[in-house]
Amino acid sequence: MEWEKLLCDDRIRSYRGSGSSDLRTEFEKDYHRIIQSASFRRLQDKTQVFPLDRSDFIRTRLTHSLEVSSYGKSLGQNIARSILTKIRDDTFLPAYAADICNILQCAGLLHDIGNPPFGHFGETVIRDWFRENLHGLTYNGTKLTELLTPQMQQDFYAFEGNTQALRLVTKLHYLVDEHGMNLTKALLGTIIKYPVSSLQIDKNSGDIRTKKMGYFHADREVFEAVQESLGTNGRRHPLAYILEAADDIAYLTADIEDAFKKGCITFADLLKELKAAGSGAEDAGYDNIVQKLEAKYEKAVAKGEDAPEEYAVQNWIVQVQGLLIASATEGFTQHYGAIMDGVHKVELLTGTPGERMSHALGDIAFRYAFTSKPILKLEIAAEKILYFLLDEFVRAVLYYDTGRKLTAVQEKLLSLISKNYLAIYRRYSREQTEQEKLYLRLLLVTDYICGMTDSYAKRLYQELSGQWQG
């Protein structure tokens, strides 16, 4: 792959500002398009780990995305310097350093923009609902599973927030026309972490690019246009590795900090678990960073801090972030050739000094935060909310736009769906087969639900199910 093509600043709909006074690059314009969008603002009321949390401290999707954006830019600066001074790739021009930083900064803001309410659990619920219900739904007496192609069905069985993000920014953000935010192709390529269809998912391949799907059947033309312009041709964009590392660094450290703040894990538990994860590993770097946690606690006590454990955890997290940023930079530099050839199969942290720490933090967060009773209770409630909404809206859209008269309730449900989403459906269903239209109507429901915030989904569920609250 070639950097000149990988950093393509063309858009799906060709556009160049005519005003000479605008000195921004196309990638800098992307940044302003994103932060001014309603979709980005809605992330302030979407879950990171703790659904519907009332604390001002606990992270939301918005604050998480800002952190990923920050780490992405930092990694871009480090890696660009490494390419220029260590790797010395003559095809990587000095001007590209600013470009990749701007692209990664934007990609960090976008990486979770397609996620449904209630965090990653929301994705699981959507997948579960379609696996349980699609085979039982009929259209004019025929089962939907007999009408839809295998890829159409698999799009819902393997539903992904990452995939929805591509759909959202290229179609659903209806401001000027049907091209969504009309972002640069380099940015679109960066947020496609898994450049395969739902039928090409292979979690056992050993290749990270096939872990999940990257585009819906409905968006295949957009995907192909981006791939052709960038010259990726089914391979991962090199910046997608960096975006993934920035996301990992953000959530691995933030989840521990949030879990500590919520009382899910104590300082003593964290220290014990970290030591256990390094037991017998003969990893001096890992042992050293764990010892720094103890040292920071002792320093806090010596200084007379009111909350020495909190002081220690928060300051230690900053050092871990530094370790992981350096490790991800090292991972990209060491495997530069394979990454540029599109054959690197693992994450950037794999095989680096930060790998053991990343595994330890992920395991600790899962056992102490993600399986804690407050989270489990909220996830049970989230499933009820999303199942109810999917039950109601999927059945309401089945015969929409078919000439068949809908019930009064179905008409009312359809009137709740965003007019923009309905307009997008009509635009892309025009002159399509009944099969395609049926598939697009199901996507219309997932589009609508993914656009909801946690609070809106909860409130809509309460209102539609008759559970009004004063």
N, C-alpha and C positions, 0 to 999 in steps of 0.2 A: 504494500500500500504506500501511497505517496502523500506527504504532508500537504502539498499544494492542492490536491483534490480533497483530502480529508478535512481541510479547513475551508471548504467551499462556503461562501457567504451568499449564495443564491437562495431564493425562496421558492416555494411551490408556485405561488403566484408572483411573477416577476414584478419587482418594485424597487425603485431607487429614488430617494428623495431628491427633488429638484433644487432645493434651496442650498446655495453654497455656504450659507452661514452655519449649517449643521455640521459640526466637525466630528461627530460621533462615528465610530465604525459600525458596521452592520450588527456586530455582536453586542456592542454597547446599546444599540437600539433594541435588541432582543430583551435586554435587562429591563428597560423601561416598560416594554409591552407586558412583561410578566408581572412586575410589581404593581402595575396599575389595573390588573385584572381582578374581577370579582372572584374568580376561581382561586386565586392566590390568597385573597383576603379571607376566604372561607376556611382556610387551613387553621386559623386561630381558634376554631371551634371543632377541630377534629382531633381524635385521640392519637397520642404517641404510644403510651403504655397503659396509663390509668384512665379509663373511660369516664367522661362526665365528672372529672375531678374538680373540686372547688378551690383548690390551692392555687395561689398566684405563682408559686415556685415551680410546680410540676410542668414539664414540657408538653407542648401541643405539637401538632404537625407543623405549624408555622414556625415556632422557635427551633424545632429540630431541622427544618429545611434551611433556615438561616444559618444554623451551625454547619450543616453539610456544605452549603454554599461557601462559607468561610474556609473550611478545611479543603474544599476542592480548589479554591484559589491558591491557598498556601502550597498544596501539593503541586499545582501547576507551576508555580514559581520555582520550587525546588527541582522539579523534573526538567523544566525547560533549561535551567542552568546546567543540569547534569548532561543533557543532550548536547548543549553548546560547548561545554568545557571538558567533559570526560569522554563521551561517546564520539563527539565531533562529527556528527552527521551533516555533511555539506548541504543536504537538501532541506534541512531545518534552518530557515533564515532567522536572524535575530528578531525580526518583527513578529514572528510567529509566537514568541514567548508571551506577549501581551494578549494575543488572540486566544491561546489556549486557556489562559487565566480567565478571560472574560467568558469564554464558552463554559468552562467548568463552574464559574460563579453562577451563571444562568441555569445550568443543568442541576446544580444543587437545589435551587429554588423549585425546580419542576419535578424532581424525581419522585415525589409522593403526591403530586397534585391530582392524580387520578384515583387515589385510594378512597374506598367507600367509608361511611361512618364506622366508628368503633375499631379503628386500627386494623392490623393484619387479620384479626379475628373476623372482621367484616368480610374480607375476601373469602375466608374459609366458609362462612355462613352462606354466601352467595353460591359458591361451588357446591356445597352440601344440598342446598335447596334444589338446584337444577338436577343433581344426580338422583334425588329422591322423587322429584315431581315431573320431570320432562317426559318420561315414558308414559305417564298417566294422562297427559294432556292430549286432546284431540282437536282437529280442525276439519270441519265438514265431515266428521265421522272417521277420519284417519288419524292415527297416532302421529304426534309431531316427530317422533324418532324415525318414522318411516318417510316423512316429508323432507326433513332437513338432511343435508349432506353430513358425512362423518366430521368434517372440519367445523361446520356450523355448530354441531352438537358439542364437540370438544372445546370450542371457544368458551362455552359456559361451564363445562365440567372442570376446566383448568383456568377459570377466570382469574385475572391478574390486575392489580392496581397499576403496575408498570405499563402494561398494555393499554389500559384505559387512559394513562397519561398521554401517550402518543395520539390516541383518538381525540382526547379533549383539546389538545393544543392545535391539532390540524383540522378539526371539523366543528367541535361543539362550542367553542368560544365564538359565538356568532356576533360579531361586531360590525364588520364591513361586508363580509360575504361568507361563503361556505368554506373558506380556507382557514378558519379559526384564527389563531394569533399570527399565522403566516410567518413562522420563525425561520431562521436560516437552516439550511440542510445540515451543516456541521453540528449544530445544536441538536437537531432531531436525531442524527446518527448517534450522538453521545448518550442520549437518554434511552436508546434501544439497547438494553443490557443483554437481551437474549434474541439474536436475530434469526429466529425460527418460528414456524407456524405452530399452532396447537397440536398438529399431528406429528410434528418432528421433535416434541419434547422427549428427552431420554435422560432421566436423572441418574442413570447408572453408566452413562457413557464415559465418565471421567472428564468430560469437557464441559466447563461451566457455561458455555454458550447455549447448551441444550437443556439447562436445568429447568427453565420455564419458557413460556411463549413470549414473543415480542410484538406481535401484531395480530389483530383480528382479521378474519376473512374479509370483512367489510372494508378494511383499510389496506388491503394488499397492494393497491395501486400506489398509494402514498409511500408505503414501505419500499416498493421496487424503485420508485423514482428517486428516493433518498439514497438507496444503495448504489444505483447506477451513477449518480452524480459524484458520490464520495469514493467510488471504486472499491467499496468494501465487499460487495458480492457475497453476502451470507456470512462474512467474517465480522468479528467484533471490532468496532471503532476503538482505536487505542485509548481514547479519552474515556471510554466506558469503563475500563479497568480502574482509572483514577477516580471516577465518580463513585464506583462501587466501594473503593477503599475509603473515600471521604465519608460515605454513609456508614460503613462499618465502624470507623473511628468515632463518629458522632454517637451512634446508638450504644456501642459497647461501653463507653465511658459514662454517657448520660443515664443509661438504665441503672447502673450501679449507684450513681449519685442520687437519682430520683427514688430508688428503692430504699436507700439509707434515710433520705428525708421523710419518706412515708412510714418508716419504722419496720419495713419488711426484713431488713438485715441490720444487725448491730456491727459496731466496729470490731468487736471480738470475733464475731462470726466471719466477717470479711477477711480478717487477718488469718484466721484458722483455715479457711477455704483456699486462700491464695497459697499458703504454705503447703497444704495437702496437694494442690495441683502441681507444685514443683518438686514434690518429694521424689528423690532418686533420679532426677532428670540430669543432674550435673550440668546445670545451665547457670553459669555465674551471672550472666546479664539479668536473667529472670530473678534470681535470688537477690541481687542487688536492688532491683526496683521494689521488691516486696519489703526489704529491710528499710527502704526509704519511708514506707508507710509508718512503720514503728518509730522511726527517727522523727517524723513530723509530729507524731502524737507526743513524744517526749519533749520536743521543742515547745509545743503548745502548752503543756503542763508547766514547763519551766518559765514560760512567759506569763503564766497566770490567766490563760484564755478561759472564758466562761464555759465554752463548749469545745474542749480539746479534741474530742473524737470527730466532731463535725469539721473543725479546722483541718485536722489531719487528712480526712477523706477528700475534702474539696481541693486542698493544695496538692495532694498526691495525684488526683485525677489529671491535673494539668501536666504533671511529669509523664504520666502514662500516655497522654495525647502526644506529647513530644516524641516519645519512643515509637509510637505507631506511625506517626508522620514520617519519621526518619526511615522506618522499616519499609513502608510503602514506597518511598522514593528509591530505596535500595532494590526492592523487588522489581520495579519498572526498569531501572538501569541495568540490572543483571540480565533481564530477559528481554531486552529491547528488540533484538533481532526476531525472536519468536512472536512478540507482540505485533511488530510491524508486518510480519508475514501472516498474521491471523491464526497462528497455531498454538499460542500459549493457552493452556487449558485450566489454569488455576488462578486463584486470587493473588493480588500482589503481596499480601502478608505471608503467604505460604513460603516456608523455607527461610524466613527472615528472623532476626532477634525478637520481633514482636509477635510471632506466631503463637507461642505458648501462652503469652499474656492474653491475646485475643480469645483463644479457646477457653481459658480460665474464666475471663469476665463473662463470656457468653453463657457458659454453663452455670455460673453463680447467679446471673440475672434470671435465667430460666427457672431455676429451682426456688429462688427466694422471692422473685417478683411475679413472674408470669403464672406461677401456680399458687400464688397466695390466695387466701379466701376472699378478700375484697375484689380481686381481679376475676376470680371464678364466678362470683355472684353477679358482677356487672356483665360478664360475657354471657351468662345464662339469660339475663334480661335483654342483652343486645340481640341474641338469637331470636327471642320472641318478637322483638320489634321488626327485625328484617324479614323474618318468615312471614309475618302478617302482611307487611308491605308488598312483598313479592307475590304472595297469594292473591292479594286484591288487584294489583296493577297488571300482573301478567295475564290474568283472566280478562281484565278490562280491555287490553290492547289486541287480543287475539283476532277480533273481527273489526278492529278499527280500519277505516279506509278500504272496506271491502264491499260496501253497499248494503250489508246486513245491518238491520236496526239493532242498536245497542240498548241495554236496559237503562233506566233513568240513573241508576247508581253508577253504571259504567261510564255514562256520559259525564257525570260529575267528577269521577276519578280522572278521566282524560283531561278535564278542564284544569286540574291541578298541576299537570305536567307543564314544564316550561314551554312557552310558545316558541322559543328558539330551538329547543330540541324537536318539537313537532315540525318546525320548518325544515330542519336538517333531515328529518325522516322523509318528508315529502320531496325534498330536493334529490336525495339519493335513491329513493324508491321509484322515481319516475321511470316508466318504461321497463321496469324490472319484472322478472317472473314472480308468480305467486310465492314460490319457495323463497326467493330473495327477500320479498316484502315481509313475509312471516318472520324470517330471521332478523330483519332490521327492526321489526316491532318488538321483538324480545330484547334487542339491544337498546331500544328506546327506554325500556324499563330500567335496565342496569345503568344507562346513562343518567337517568333521573335520580336513581337512588345514590349513585356515586357522587352526584353533585350536592347531596344533602350534608349538612353538618350533623354532628352528634345530637345537639339540642333540637334541631329541626326534625330529625327522624323520630326522636322520642316524643316530641310534641304532636307530630302528625299521627303517630301510632295512637296516642292517647285520645286525640280528637276523633279519629275514624273508628276507633273501637268503643267509643262512648265513655271513655275514662276522663271526662273533663275535670280540670283542676282550676279552682278559682285563683 
